[in-house]
Amino acid sequence: MVIFSFIFAICCAAIAEMVKINNKISLKK
């Protein structure tokens, strides 16, 4: 269960980073 929570946290962080990158690209256009 702890491992699942750890993986879930990593996925959330990865998605958050992708959103930040997409926002930066959108602002540049």
Secondary structure, 3 states (H helix, E strand, C coil): CHHHHHHHHHHHHHHHHHHHHHHHHHHHC
